[in-house]
Amino acid sequence: MPAAQETSNKATLMRFLEVINSHDPELLSRTIDEIFEPDMKQHSPFEATGVQAMKEMVFERLYRAFPDLHITLEDLIEEGDKVVVRDVVTGTHLGEFNGLPPTGKSVSYNEIFIIRVANGRVAEVWGVVDIFTQMKQLGLIPA
């Protein structure tokens, strides 16, 4: 893969993280439409297909539950058509999250994603989210 394409793939993922942190729903919706393949596959931590599923995950699960959600990029590595992102998510649980009413507690947990890029757009995402730490911080698992 040419170096310019690798730089572009990294830039695409950095742009996505910046837009998530902007909390601008219109900008985020447009950006998802631009950088994700319409039939993208997600395997993290649930199986989903399509950009609508991505939007629902961000808007309905994350922003609603953690309105101050912030993602800090720790590592961004590229090899061929794959980009690896390691980040830290922080936020305050102020809305319903997967059936759990708001606790007002802060969370800080790690994620690692492997993203396959095809023709400059995200085609597939595999991820590991530290749900154990998240649930412990929300009080669902004893400390």
N, C-alpha and C positions, 0 to 999 in steps of 0.2 A: 504494500500500500504506500503511495507517495506520502512524503512528510507533510505536505499541505493538507491532505485529507485527514491525517492523524490529528493535526492541530485543530482542524475544523471539528472533528468528532469530540475532542476535549472541550472546545469552545461551546459546542451545542449543549453538553451536559452542564457546564458552568452556567450558561445562560438559563437553563431550566431551574437550577438551584436558586439563582438570583431572583427569578420571577416568582418562585414559591415564597421566598422570603419577603417579596414586595407586598403580599396579601392583596394584590389587585386582581379581582376575579375575572374581569374582562381580559386583561393582559394575559393571565394564566390560561384561560380558555383558548385564546388565539394562539398562544405559544404551544400548547399541547397539540392543537390542530396542525401547526406548522412543523413541529419536530418529531412527532410520533407517526408511524405508519397507521393508517386507519384500522387495520386488523392486527395491530401489535399484540403480542402475547406477554402476559405477566405471570410470573411464578413466584410471588413474594408478598407476604406470607400466604397469600391465597391465589388461586388460579383465576385469571380473568382474561378476556379478549376484547380489544378495541379501545379507542380513545375515550369513549363514553365511560367505560369502567375506570379508566385512569382519572377522569374528572370527578367521578363519584367518590373515589378513594380520597382525593385531595379535599374536595369541597364538603362532602357529606360526613366523612369520617374524621379527617385530621383538622381542618379549619374549624369545624363546628365544635369539636372536643377541645382543641387547643388553639384558641384564637390568636395567641401570641407565638405560635409555632415558629421556630427558627432552626435552620439547618446550617451547620458549620462544616465545610468541606475539610477533611483531614488529609486524604490522599486521592489522587486522580492518576490512574495508570492506563496506558493504552498498549495493546498488542494486537496487531492485525485489525480485524473488524470488531474487536471487543474493547470496551472501556470499563475499568473497575473504579468504583466510587466507594470510598469509606468516609462516613460522616457521623456527626453527633447531632441528634435531634433534642431540642429543649422546648419546653412549653408548660403552661399551667392548665390543668384539667378543669375547664370552666363550662363544658357542655357534655351532653351524653356521649359516651364512647363505648361502642359494642355492647350496649345494654346497661352500662354502668353510669349511674347518675353522677353529676359533677361532684368532685371531692375538694376542689380548690388546691390540690397538691401539685407541686412542680415535678416534672419528670426530666430526665436527661439519660438518653440511651443511644446505643451505637447501631449502625446499619452498615452492611456491605452489599453492594449491588454489582452484578456483572451485566453489562448492557451490550447487546449486539446491535451494531449500526449497519444499515444497508442503504446505499444511495443517499447518505447524509441524514437519514432519519432513523429513529429508534424503532427496531423491529421486534426485539425480545428483551425481557428483563428477568433476571433471576436474582433473588435477594435473600439475605439473612438479616432479620430484625431482632434485636435483643428484647423480645417480648417479656422474658422472665424479669429482667430489671425493671421494665416499664410497669408490669403488674405489681411487683414488690413495692415500687415507689408510690403506686396508687392505693396500696393497702390491701390488695386482693390476695397476696401471698405474704405470710408472716416474715418479718425481717430476720 
